[in-house]
Amino acid sequence: MEIVGKGSIEHLGTTKDGVNRWRLTVSLGRDHIDKGYKRERRVVRGSRREAERALRLFVNELESGLRADKKLVFADFAKTWLEERRQSGNYSVNTIKKNEYMLRVLMPYLGDVRLLDIDSMTISSLFVKLRSDRGGKPLSGTTAHDVFVMLNHMMKDAAHHRLIASNPCEVVKAPKTDTEEKEALSRDEARRMIELLSEGEPDANRTGALLALCAGLRREEVCGLRWKDFDAEAGCVRIAQAVTEHDKAPKPPKSKASVRAIPLDPDTAKRLGEWKERQKAELQDIGVEQVDSTPVVSNGVGEYMIPSNLSRWFRGFVAQNSFGRCGLHKLRHTFGTLLVASGIDLVTVAHLMGHSDTAMVSKVYAHVVPDNVVRATKALGGVLYGNASTTAVVMPFSSLGMSA
């Protein structure tokens, strides 16, 4: 398509909210049939600089032939986008369900909007509304952030397929998350938790919770663990698969980094061996043979336990033992936090937790532990005054009945 000149910008005034409106006009040259001049126009909002950028993108769209899809609205694109994700097999059922929810959030605002008309101002205004006057409960900062991340992926895919010239989300600042900082159990609470989980005869639920606390397993990894993944002689478990809430069969772990071997402390390894023998006897009583592929944390008939059932049991266990607010994931969080607090290097902690790098470890698990604050000031006193008795001593992780 031939473009004549660089186009023009005309100021149309301001909206009730005080936002500038601009008309972009691009000449396509003389129409040799109608003997007139062909023009394409578009109205945008924002500053003069944003209008100039929009004009450049508009010209690029026309030159690239992107206007062939000018009738495509966001709702139709979203339907195709979601179905492609579902059919690819690269995303879990949970991820698809989360995408469906977030698209329902977006549809009242973007559903009927042409894909070509979604610009940075449209997106910025959208998230202001989602965080304020949504017509119901406003979205939290964290949920709004997640919606933005998904929308960014969608518009990036649209640009990749040349449905739009560029991704408008690239120039929009993502909403800030407002999730409260995750708390971990204190050392004393962790010791008490281990004592309670180790009381009496072992069972599937107690074993699952113990693995979350003493090996840092995610609940999906706990439920996906098989006896073939437990090396009693070496005293370690290997994470090779996971069981999620909605998938019908085990699947690979969350990421490549999640496939890992985790050494167990002697007490936890011993407890796991005891549970293996007890589970074998229980299954024999109902005519089921325990084999290498039998789940470590199984239901009553030796099959994979649904993660939510393990979480439900743990909530009751916590309430019964007056632990306050404590979900199953808090045990894994405690594992990582106490490793960092005990002086274990971040690379090792990242490996044990199944993270690909140390960024998540330093951000999520490097809490300020009260005992460390006291030891830190004493350590400084030891340096300043030369008093060796005030030097901090790092508590070894084995003192919790755990090992790195």
Secondary structure, 3 states (H helix, E strand, C coil): CCCEEEEEEEEEEECCCCCEEEEEEEEEEECCCCCCEEEEEEEEECCHHHHHHHHHHHHHHHHHCHHHHCCCEHHHHHHHHHHHHHHHCCCCHHHHHHHHHHHHHHHHHHCCCEHHHCCHHHHHHHHHHHCCCCCCCCCCHHHHHHHHHHHHHHHHHHHHCCCCCCCHHHHCCCCCCCCCCCCCCCHHHHHHHHHHHCCCCCCHHHHHHHHHHHHCCCHHHHHHCEHHHEECCCCEEEECCECCCCCCCCECCCCHHHCEEEECCHHHHHHHHHHHHHHHHHHHHCCCCCCCCCECCECCCCCECCHHHHHHHHHHHHHHCCCCCCCHHHHHHHHHHHHHHCCCCHHHHHHHHCCCCCHHHHHHHCCCCHHHHHHHHHHHHHHHHCCHHHCCCCCCHHHHCCCC
